[in-house]
Amino acid sequence: MDTIWLTGAQWLAVLRIGLGLWWLESWRHKDKKAWFEGAGIAWAADVAAKHRWNAVRGGFGVVVTPYPKTMAYVVVYAELALGLGLILGALTPVALVGGLLLNLLYLVLMIHDWAEQGQNSMMALISVVALFGMSWQTWSLDSALGLFG
């Protein structure tokens, strides 16, 4: 019997591409001018300063606070790179691990703001499923180039 349904590998590719589109939307909707002028990092610094966990306050103060402009660019362009990498299937395992780490950082920073937790939790879950499901094996540059077996 012929079926119109996709294979398991194709569904994993759909999941990977959908996650990439989510990252690309995160990049697209940012007001880059405001971010590069420091608004996004200032907002995050305010959240970190009020965080109940010393590790978050201290870590933010050591890693982000001394380099606000650099970190603004890192966040914005990391989201763009993740989106493009996942959509195209380019260095997919690297993009999946990087996205998972970024989502976990967002999750920990925003642990008390439940509005963001669903998005970050689901993006992290998709990253794990796409990684262990080897979602780069179908519809990807990685597959076309014979990368990551």
Contact map, one row per residue, 1 for C-alpha under 8 A:
11100000000000000000000000000000000000000000000000000000000000000000000000000000000000000000000000000000000000000000000000000000000000000000000000000
11110000000000000000000000000000000000000000000000000000000000000000000000000000000000000000000000000000000000000000000000000000000000000000000000000
11111000000000000000000000000000000000000000000000000000000000000000000000000000000000000000000000000000000000000000000000000000000000000000000000000
01111100000000000000000000000000000000000000000000000000000000000000000000000000000000000000000000000000000000000000000000000000000000000000000000000
00111110000000000000000000000000000000000000000000000000000000000000000000000000000000000000000000000000000000000000000000000000000000000000000000000
00011111111000000000000000000000000000000000000000000000000000000000000000000000000000000000000000000000000000000000000000000000000000000000000000000
00001111111000000000000000000000000000000000000000000000000000000000000000000000000000000000000000000000000000000000000000000000000000000000000000000
00000111111100000000000000000000000000000000000000000000000000000000000000000000000000000000000000000000000000000000000000000000000000000000000000000
00000111111110000000000000000000000000000000000000000000000000000000000000000000000000000000000000000000000000000000000000000000000010101100000000000
00000111111111000000000000000000000000000000000000000000000000000000000000000000000000000000000000000000000000000000000000000000000000000110000000000
00000111111111100000000000000000000000000000000000000000000000000000000000000000000000000000000000000000000000000000000000000000000000000000000000000
00000001111111110000000000000000000000000000000000000000000000000000000000000000000000000000000000000000000000000000000000000000010011100000000000000
00000000111111111000000000000000000000000000000000000000000000000000000000000000000000000000000000000000000000000000000000000000010000111110000000000
00000000011111111100000000000000000000000000000000000000000000000000000000000000000000000000000000000000000000000000000000000000000000000000000000000
00000000001111111110000000000000000000000000000000000000000000000000000000000000000000000000000000000000000000000000000000000100010000000000000000000
00000000000111111111000000000000000000000000000000000000000000000000000000000000000001100000000000000000000000000000000000000110010000100000000000000
00000000000011111111100000000000000000000000000000000000000000000000000000000000000001111000000000000000000000000000000000000000000000000000000000000
00000000000001111111110000000000000000000000000000000000000000000000000000000000000000100000000000000000000000000000000000000000000000000000000000000
00000000000000111111111000000000000000000000000000000000000000000000000000000000001001100000000000000000000000000000000000100110000000000000000000000
00000000000000011111111100000000000000000000000000000000000000000000000000000000011111100000000000000000000000000000000000000000000000000000000000000
00000000000000001111111110000000000000000000000000000000000000000000000000000000001000100000000000000000000000000000000000000000000000000000000000000
00000000000000000111111111000000000000000000000000000000000000000000000000000000001000000000000000000000000000000000000000000000000000000000000000000
00000000000000000011111111100000000000000000000000000000000000000000000000000011011000000000000000000000000000000000000000000000000000000000000000000
00000000000000000001111111110000000000000000000000000000000000000000000000000011011100000000000000000000000000000000000000000000000000000000000000000
00000000000000000000111111111000000000000000000000000000000000000000000000000000000000000000000000000000000000000000000000000000000000000000000000000
00000000000000000000011111111100000000000000000000000000000000000000000000000010000000000000000000000000000000000000000000000000000000000000000000000
00000000000000000000001111111100000000000000000000000000000000000000000000011011000000000000000000000000000000000000000000000000000000000000000000000
00000000000000000000000111111100000000000000000000000000000000000000000000000000000000000000000000000000000000000000000000000000000000000000000000000
00000000000000000000000011111110000000000000000000000000000000000000000000000000000000000000000000000000000000000000000000000000000000000000000000000
00000000000000000000000001111111001000000000000000000000000000000000000000010000000000000000000000000000000000000000000000000000000000000000000000000
00000000000000000000000000001111111000000000000000000000000000000000000000000000000000000000000000000000000000000000000000000000000000000000000000000
00000000000000000000000000000111111100000000000000000000000000000000000000010000000000000000000000000000000000000000000000000000000000000000000000000
00000000000000000000000000000011111110000000000000000000000000000000000000000000000000000000000000000000000000000000000000000000000000000000000000000
00000000000000000000000000000011111111110000000000000000000000000000000000000000000000000000000000000000000000000000000000000000000000000000000000000
00000000000000000000000000000111111111111000000000000000000000000000000110000000000000000000000000000000000000000000000000000000000000000000000000000
00000000000000000000000000000001111111110000000000000000000000000000100110000000000000000000000000000000000000000000000000000000000000000000000000000
00000000000000000000000000000000111111100000000000000000000000000000100000000000000000000000000000000000000000000000000000000000000000000000000000000
00000000000000000000000000000000011111111100000000000000000000000001100100000000000000000000000000000000000000000000000000000000000000000000000000000
00000000000000000000000000000000011111111110000000000000000000000000000000000000000000000000000000000000000000000000000000000000000000000000000000000
00000000000000000000000000000000011101111111000000000000000000000000000100000000000000000000000000000000000000000000000000000000000000000000000000000
00000000000000000000000000000000001001111111100000000000000000000001001100000000000000000000000000000000000000000000000000000000000000000000000000000
00000000000000000000000000000000000001111111110000000000000000000000000000000000000000000000000000000000000000000000000000000000000000000000000000000
00000000000000000000000000000000000000111111111000000000000000000000000000000000000000000000000000000000000000000000000000000000000000000000000000000
00000000000000000000000000000000000000011111111100000000000000000000000000000000000000000000000000000000000000000000000000000000000000000000000000000
00000000000000000000000000000000000000001111111110000000000100001000000000000000000000000000000000000000000000000000000000000000000000000000000000000
00000000000000000000000000000000000000000111111111000000000000000000000000000000000000000000000000000000000000000000000000000000000000000000000000000
00000000000000000000000000000000000000000011111111100000000000000000000000000000000000000000000000000000000011000000000000000000000000000000000000000
00000000000000000000000000000000000000000001111111100001100100000000000000000000000000000000000000000000000010000000000000000000000000000000000000000
00000000000000000000000000000000000000000000111111100000100000000000000000000000000000000000000000000000000000000000000000000000000000000000000000000
00000000000000000000000000000000000000000000011111110000100000000000000000000000000000000000000000000000000000000000000000000000000000000000000000000
00000000000000000000000000000000000000000000001111111101100000000000000000000000000000000000000000000000000010000000000000000000000000000000000000000
00000000000000000000000000000000000000000000000001111100000000000000000000000000000000000000000000000000000000000000000000000000000000000000000000000
00000000000000000000000000000000000000000000000000111111100000000000000000000000000000000000000000000000000000000000000000000000000000000000000000000
00000000000000000000000000000000000000000000000000111111110000000000000000000000000000000000000000000000000000000000000000000000000000000000000000000
00000000000000000000000000000000000000000000000000001111111000000000000000000000000000000000000000000000000000000000000000000000000000000000000000000
00000000000000000000000000000000000000000000000100101111111100000000000000000000000000000000000000000000000110000000000000000000000000000000000000000
00000000000000000000000000000000000000000000000111101111111110000000000000000000000000000000000000000000000000000000000000000000000000000000000000000
00000000000000000000000000000000000000000000000000000111111111000000000000000000000000000000000000000000000000000000000000000000000000000000000000000
00000000000000000000000000000000000000000000000000000011111111110000000000000000000000000000000000000000000000000000000000000000000000000000000000000
00000000000000000000000000000000000000000000100100000001111111111000000000000000000000000000000000000000000000000000000000000000000000000000000000000
00000000000000000000000000000000000000000000000000000000111111111100000000000000000000000000000000000000000000000000000000000000000000000000000000000
00000000000000000000000000000000000000000000000000000000011111111100000000000000000000000000000000000000000000000000000000000000000000000000000000000
00000000000000000000000000000000000000000000000000000000001111111110000000000000000000000000000000000000000000000000000000000000000000000000000000000
00000000000000000000000000000000000000000000000000000000001111111111001000000000000000000000000000000000000000000000000000000000000000000000000000000
00000000000000000000000000000000000000000000100000000000000111111111000000000000000000000000000000000000000000000000000000000000000000000000000000000
00000000000000000000000000000000000000000000000000000000000011111111000000000000000000000000000000000000000000000000000000000000000000000000000000000
00000000000000000000000000000000000000000000000000000000000000111111111000000000000000000000000000000000000000000000000000000000000000000000000000000
00000000000000000000000000000000000001001000000000000000000000011111111100000000000000000000000000000000000000000000000000000000000000000000000000000
00000000000000000000000000000000000111000000000000000000000000000011111110000000000000000000000000000000000000000000000000000000000000000000000000000
00000000000000000000000000000000000000000000000000000000000000000011111111000000000000000000000000000000000000000000000000000000000000000000000000000
00000000000000000000000000000000000000001000000000000000000000010011111111100000000000000000000000000000000000000000000000000000000000000000000000000
00000000000000000000000000000000001101011000000000000000000000000001111111110000000000000000000000000000000000000000000000000000000000000000000000000
00000000000000000000000000000000001100000000000000000000000000000000111111111000000000000000000000000000000000000000000000000000000000000000000000000
00000000000000000000000000000000000000000000000000000000000000000000011111111100000000000000000000000000000000000000000000000000000000000000000000000
00000000000000000000000000000000000000000000000000000000000000000000001111111110000000000000000000000000000000000000000000000000000000000000000000000
00000000000000000000000000100101000000000000000000000000000000000000000111111111000000000000000000000000000000000000000000000000000000000000000000000
00000000000000000000000000100000000000000000000000000000000000000000000011111111100000000000000000000000000000000000000000000000000000000000000000000
00000000000000000000000000000000000000000000000000000000000000000000000001111111110000000000000000000000000000000000000000000000000000000000000000000
00000000000000000000001101100000000000000000000000000000000000000000000000111111111000000000000000000000000000000000000000000000000000000000000000000
00000000000000000000001100100000000000000000000000000000000000000000000000011111111100000000000000000000000000000000000000000000000000000000000000000
00000000000000000000000000000000000000000000000000000000000000000000000000001111111110000000001000000000000000000000000000000000000000000000000000000
00000000000000000001001100000000000000000000000000000000000000000000000000000111111111000000001101100000000000000000000000000000000000000000000000000
00000000000000000011111100000000000000000000000000000000000000000000000000000011111111100000000000000000000000000000000000000000000000000000000000000
00000000000000000001000100000000000000000000000000000000000000000000000000000001111111111100000000000000000000000000000000000000000000000000000000000
00000000000000000001000000000000000000000000000000000000000000000000000000000000111111111111001000000000000000000000000000000000000000000000000000000
00000000000000011011000000000000000000000000000000000000000000000000000000000000011111111101001100000000000000000000000000000000000000000000000000000
00000000000000011111100000000000000000000000000000000000000000000000000000000000001111111100000000000000000000000000000000000000000000000000000000000
00000000000000001000000000000000000000000000000000000000000000000000000000000000000111111100000000000000000000000000000000000000000000000011100000000
00000000000000001000000000000000000000000000000000000000000000000000000000000000000111111111000000000000000000000000000000000000000000010011111000000
00000000000000000000000000000000000000000000000000000000000000000000000000000000000111111111000000000000000000000000000000000000000000000001110000000
00000000000000000000000000000000000000000000000000000000000000000000000000000000000010001111111000000000000000000000000000000000000000000000010000000
00000000000000000000000000000000000000000000000000000000000000000000000000000000000011001111111100000000000000000000000000000000000000110000010000000
00000000000000000000000000000000000000000000000000000000000000000000000000000000000000000011111110000000000000000000000000000000001001010000000000000
00000000000000000000000000000000000000000000000000000000000000000000000000000000000000000011111111000000000000000000000000000000000000000000000000000
00000000000000000000000000000000000000000000000000000000000000000000000000000000110011000011111111100000000000000000000000000000000000000000000000000
00000000000000000000000000000000000000000000000000000000000000000000000000000000010001000001111111110000000000000000000000000011011000000000000000000
00000000000000000000000000000000000000000000000000000000000000000000000000000000000000000000111111111000000000000000000000000010001000000000000000000
00000000000000000000000000000000000000000000000000000000000000000000000000000000010000000000011111111100000000000000000000000000000000000000000000000
00000000000000000000000000000000000000000000000000000000000000000000000000000000010000000000001111111110000000000000000000010010000000000000000000000
00000000000000000000000000000000000000000000000000000000000000000000000000000000000000000000000111111111000000000000000000110011000000000000000000000
00000000000000000000000000000000000000000000000000000000000000000000000000000000000000000000000011111111100000000000000000000000000000000000000000000
00000000000000000000000000000000000000000000000000000000000000000000000000000000000000000000000001111111110000000000000000000000000000000000000000000
00000000000000000000000000000000000000000000000000000000000000000000000000000000000000000000000000111111111000000000000110110000000000000000000000000
00000000000000000000000000000000000000000000000000000000000000000000000000000000000000000000000000011111111100000000000100010000000000000000000000000
00000000000000000000000000000000000000000000000000000000000000000000000000000000000000000000000000001111111110000000000000000000000000000000000000000
00000000000000000000000000000000000000000000000000000000000000000000000000000000000000000000000000000111111111000000000100000000000000000000000000000
00000000000000000000000000000000000000000000000000000000000000000000000000000000000000000000000000000011111111100001100110000000000000000000000000000
00000000000000000000000000000000000000000000000000000001000000000000000000000000000000000000000000000001111111100000000000000000000000000000000000000
00000000000000000000000000000000000000000000001100100001000000000000000000000000000000000000000000000000111111100000000000000000000000000000000000000
00000000000000000000000000000000000000000000001000000000000000000000000000000000000000000000000000000000011111111101100000000000000000000000000000000
00000000000000000000000000000000000000000000000000000000000000000000000000000000000000000000000000000000001111111100100000000000000000000000000000000
00000000000000000000000000000000000000000000000000000000000000000000000000000000000000000000000000000000000001111100000000000000000000000000000000000
00000000000000000000000000000000000000000000000000000000000000000000000000000000000000000000000000000000000001111111100000000000000000000000000000000
00000000000000000000000000000000000000000000000000000000000000000000000000000000000000000000000000000000000001111111110000000000000000000000000000000
00000000000000000000000000000000000000000000000000000000000000000000000000000000000000000000000000000000000000001111110000000000000000000000000000000
00000000000000000000000000000000000000000000000000000000000000000000000000000000000000000000000000000000001001001111111100000000000000000000000000000
00000000000000000000000000000000000000000000000000000000000000000000000000000000000000000000000000000000001001101111111110000000000000000000000000000
00000000000000000000000000000000000000000000000000000000000000000000000000000000000000000000000000000000000000000111111111000000000000000000000000000
00000000000000000000000000000000000000000000000000000000000000000000000000000000000000000000000000000000000000000001111111100000000000000000000000000
00000000000000000000000000000000000000000000000000000000000000000000000000000000000000000000000000000011011000000001111111110000000000000000000000000
00000000000000000000000000000000000000000000000000000000000000000000000000000000000000000000000000000010001000000000111111111000000000000000000000000
00000000000000000000000000000000000000000000000000000000000000000000000000000000000000000000000000000000000000000000011111111100000000000000000000000
00000000000000000010000000000000000000000000000000000000000000000000000000000000000000000000000000010010000000000000001111111110000000000000000000000
00000000000000000000000000000000000000000000000000000000000000000000000000000000000000000000000000110011000000000000000111111111000000000000000000000
00000000000000000000000000000000000000000000000000000000000000000000000000000000000000000000000000000000000000000000000011111111100000000000000000000
00000000000000110010000000000000000000000000000000000000000000000000000000000000000000000000000000000000000000000000000001111111110000000000000000000
00000000000000010010000000000000000000000000000000000000000000000000000000000000000000000000000110110000000000000000000000111111111000000000000000000
00000000000000000000000000000000000000000000000000000000000000000000000000000000000000000000000100010000000000000000000000011111111100000000000000000
00000000000000000000000000000000000000000000000000000000000000000000000000000000000000000000000000000000000000000000000000001111111110000000000000000
00000000000110110000000000000000000000000000000000000000000000000000000000000000000000000000000100000000000000000000000000000111111111100000000000000
00000000000000000000000000000000000000000000000000000000000000000000000000000000000000000000100110000000000000000000000000000011111111100000000000000
00000000000000000000000000000000000000000000000000000000000000000000000000000000000000000000000000000000000000000000000000000001111111100000000000000
00000000100100000000000000000000000000000000000000000000000000000000000000000000000000000000000000000000000000000000000000000000111111100000000000000
00000000000100000000000000000000000000000000000000000000000000000000000000000000000000000000100000000000000000000000000000000000011111111000000000000
00000000100110010000000000000000000000000000000000000000000000000000000000000000000000000001000000000000000000000000000000000000011111111100000000000
00000000000010000000000000000000000000000000000000000000000000000000000000000000000000001001100000000000000000000000000000000000000001111111011000000
00000000100010000000000000000000000000000000000000000000000000000000000000000000000000000000000000000000000000000000000000000000000001111111011000001
00000000110010000000000000000000000000000000000000000000000000000000000000000000000000000000000000000000000000000000000000000000000000111111001000000
00000000010010000000000000000000000000000000000000000000000000000000000000000000000000011000000000000000000000000000000000000000000000011111101000000
00000000000000000000000000000000000000000000000000000000000000000000000000000000000000011100000000000000000000000000000000000000000000011111111100000
00000000000000000000000000000000000000000000000000000000000000000000000000000000000000011100000000000000000000000000000000000000000000000011111110000
00000000000000000000000000000000000000000000000000000000000000000000000000000000000000001111000000000000000000000000000000000000000000011001111111110
00000000000000000000000000000000000000000000000000000000000000000000000000000000000000001000000000000000000000000000000000000000000000011111111111111
00000000000000000000000000000000000000000000000000000000000000000000000000000000000000000000000000000000000000000000000000000000000000000001111111100
00000000000000000000000000000000000000000000000000000000000000000000000000000000000000000000000000000000000000000000000000000000000000000000111111100
00000000000000000000000000000000000000000000000000000000000000000000000000000000000000000000000000000000000000000000000000000000000000000000011111111
00000000000000000000000000000000000000000000000000000000000000000000000000000000000000000000000000000000000000000000000000000000000000000000011111111
00000000000000000000000000000000000000000000000000000000000000000000000000000000000000000000000000000000000000000000000000000000000000000000011001111
00000000000000000000000000000000000000000000000000000000000000000000000000000000000000000000000000000000000000000000000000000000000000001000001001111
